[in-house]
Amino acid sequence: RAPAFGASLAVASCAIATTAVAAGVAAEPARAKEAVPIASLPFQKVTLYQYDVCPFCNKVKAMLDFHGVPYDVVEVNPLTKSEMKFSKEYRKVPVLVVDDTQINNSGDIMRWLEDNVPSAISLRKRNGTSRDGAAKEKEAKWMRWVDDRFVHVVTPNIYRTWQEAFNSFDYITERGNFNFFERQAVRVSGAVSMYLIAHNVLKKRHGIEDERLELYKDLETWTTEAVGDKAPFCGGNNPNLADLAVFGVMRAVKTFETFDDAMRASPRTQAWYKRMEKEVGAASRSDGIEN
């Protein structure tokens, strides 16, 4: 899911940057993992249309990587969206195209994968989320929390200063089939839009005064209420969709000061993130780029 855009606002809505592994917390490389042979899946081709830095897109990538589903990535130009001409009515990211089926919205994509990838179906049964009950209700509650609260607390942390805002768009100089002028237009308009939205819209809308303090509080809420002390994950002994969603959002900001500060402030989050990093493993995208 990403908000409706108008030119540069498109960039702003999903602009949380990610590329390399941050020092300290993510020092260990993701464990090598074989991608699932596409022939063993009930479909033949998976393509993700994304902004590399979009937190909602990173939720989907965490799900795909966790289950080892091979997928192609198409980087969408946030200003022109020319790569999404096929999608006449829905113009947001992420969009997943599986063979001839188009699935929109990150939550719907994750649930579609859960219903159609054999390993996900099996895991859902083990987690107890294949039936109505406490486990399923818990997962749904925290999935809503990620979209309605957590993403909007993380975002103002990334764009606290103009420098941080521009740094967050450095990815555009490396990713996507864009020319020099398109890259610069996206970088400038995205950084300016995101800084203004973070300070003038998101903080006011969500009652945020000190963005760092709110982030620390939310991570404490996640690790104490969602994960708890009795199991390693929100899903119990195995990650559920909520674990993958929070991990995807955090992995999207792992090269930033925000991430390092959050991990230092919350050892419980650091421990959970390391567990998730091992569970998700290396990216299964076809271009070989790590998420």
N, C-alpha and C positions, 0 to 999 in steps of 0.2 A: 504494500500500500504506500502510495505517496500522494500528497495533496495535488489538486489541480493546479496547473502552471500557467503563467503568462511569461514567456521569454525567460528572463533571468530569475524569476521567482521559481521556475522549475528547478533550477540548480539548487536554490537555497533550501528547498523543502527536504532534500535528501543529502545534503552536503556534509557528511561526516567522513573524514578521510582515513584511508588504510592502505598500507602496502607492505612494509617490512616488519620484522619482529622487534618489539621494544626490548631494551636491555633489562636484564634482571628477571622479570616475571616470565617472559617468553624466551628465555635463553636456550631452552632445549628445543631442538627442531621437532616439528611434528613427525610422529612415527610414520615410517613408510607403510603404505597400504595399497594393495592392488585394487584398481578400479574393477567394479563388477563387469564381467563381459556383457556387452549390450545384448548379445544373443540370448542371454539368460533372463532378460527382462521382457515384460509384455508390451514393449514398444521399441522402436528402432532408432529414434533420434530425439535428443533433448537440447533445446536452445534457450538460453536465458538472455533476455533483453534487460539491460541494467545501466545504472550509473555505478561505477566502481566504488564510489564512496557512500552510496545510499545505505542507511542502516536497515531498511526493509529488504533491500536486495541481499544484504549480508545475512539476514535471517535465512533466506532461501538457500544461499550458498552453503551455510552451515549444515542445513538439512541434506543437501545433495552430497556434500563431502562426507558427512557422517555415514551415509549409506553407500558411499562409493559409486554413486551413479555418474557415469561419464556424461559430460555436457559441454556444449559449445557456448561461448560468451560473445554477445554482440554489445559493444559499448555504444550507448545512445548519446547523440549530441543533444544536450539539454536545451539548446536554443532552437534548433531546427526540427529535431525528432524525425529526421528524414529516414532513419532506419526503421521506423515504426509505421510506415505508410500502409502496411497491411492491416493495421488495427484502426479502423475508421472511427469507432465510437470511444474506445478506451485508450487514453493517451498518457497513462501514468506508468511508472515502473515500480516493481518488477512485473514483467510478463514472461511466463514460461510457455513455450510452444513444444508440445510433445507429439511427434508425428504431425498430424493435422489438427490437433486440439490445442486451443489457446486457453490458458488459465491465468486469471488476473488476481491481484491482491496477494500479498505475502502470506497471510494466514490461510487463505483458500488454497494457495499453491502447496503449502506445507501439509495441509490435510489431504489434498489430492495425492501427493506423494505417499502419505501414510496409508492411503487406501489402495495404492497400485504398485508399490515397490515391495517385493516379497519380504525382505529383511525388516522393513518398517511395519508390515502387517504382523509379523512374528513378535517384534518388540512391543507393539501396542498390546498384544495379548499378555505378554509377560508383565507389562507395567500396569495392567488392569484397566486401561483406558479404552478398551474395545467395547465396554458395556457402560451403561449408566451407573453412576455411583460416585463415591468420594474421590477416587483417583481422577476420574474424568472431569469432575467439577473443579478440582484443584488445578488441573492443567489449564482448563478454560479460563479460570479466574486470573492466573498469572500471565497467560497469553494476552488477555485484555489489558492487564497492567503494563506490559511492555509497550503496547501500541499507544495507550491512552496517557501514560505517565512517564515511563522510563526514558523513552526516546526523546521526549520534550525536556527532560532534565539534563540529559547528556549534551544535547545540542548547544545550549548557551555556554557550557563549559569549554567547548572547542573554539568558540568565537568571542572570547572575552576581550581580545585586543585585535586591532587591525592586522598586526603581523601574524597572529595565529590564524586569522581568517584567510589571509592570502596563502599562508603555508598549507592550509588544508586543501587548497586547490592545485597544489603542485602535481597531483596525479594526472591532471589533464595534459601535461606536457609529455607524458609517457604512454598513456593508454588511449586507445581509440584511433580510428582512421581519419583524423582531422588535420586540416592544413594549419599553417602557422597562425593565420589571422583568426581562424575559428578557435584555436586553443587559447589565444590571448583574450578573445572576447568572452569565452566561457570563464576563464580564470578571473578576470576583472569584474564582470557582472555578477558572477557567483559569489565572490568574496564580499563585495559591497552589499549585495542583497542579503546574504546570510548574516552578516554582522548586524545590519539594521533590524532584521526580523528577530534575531536572537535577543537583542536588547529592547526593542520597542514593541514586540508582539508576544513572543513566547514567554518571556519572564513575567510579563503582566498577566497574560492569560492563565498561567499556571501558578501564580502567586509566589514567584521565586525572587528572593532578594539576594541571597548569597548562593550562587550556583554551585560552588564547591561543597558547601555545607549540605545543600539539598541532595547532591549526588552521594555524599557519604551516608546520609540518612537512608536514601533509597537502597544502597548496596547493603546496608545493615538490615533493612527490611527484607530484602531478597534472601540473604544468607540465614537469617534467623527464623523468618516466618515461612518462606517457600522451601528452602533447603532443610534447615534445622540441623539437629545434632545426631539424629538417629540413622541417617542414610547419607551417602555422598552426593546425591542429586535431588532436585525437586521431584523427579520421577521415581525416587527410591534408589534401588541398586543400579538402575539404568537411567540415562537421560531421557526426559520426555520432550515434547514440543516446546514447552516453556524454557527448559534448560537450553535448548538449541537457539531459541529466539534471543535470550539474554546474552548468550555467548556470541551470537552473530553481531549484535549491537556493540558489545565490548571489543570484539576482534576488529571491528571497523575503525576503532580509535586507538589501536595499540601502538601507533608511532607517535602519539602526542603526550604532552605533559599531563594532560587530564588523566590518561591511563596510568602513568607512573604514580601520580599523586594518589589516585584511588586505590591502587594496590598497596601502597605504603600505609594508607590510612585504614585499610581493611584487610588484615591478614586472612580472615575467613574467605573474603572474595578471592584473594590471591590463590588460596588453596583450592577453592572450587574451580577457578579458571584453569589452573594447571591440570586438574582432573579432566575437565572438559576438553582441553587441548589434546590430551592423550586419546580420549575417546573419539573425537572428531577426526583426528589424523590429518594427513596431507590432503591438499585439494585434488579433486577428481576431474577438474576441468581439462579440456582437451589441449589447451595451449600451453600447459605446463607451468603457468604462473601460479604462485602461491597466493591465497587469499589473505 
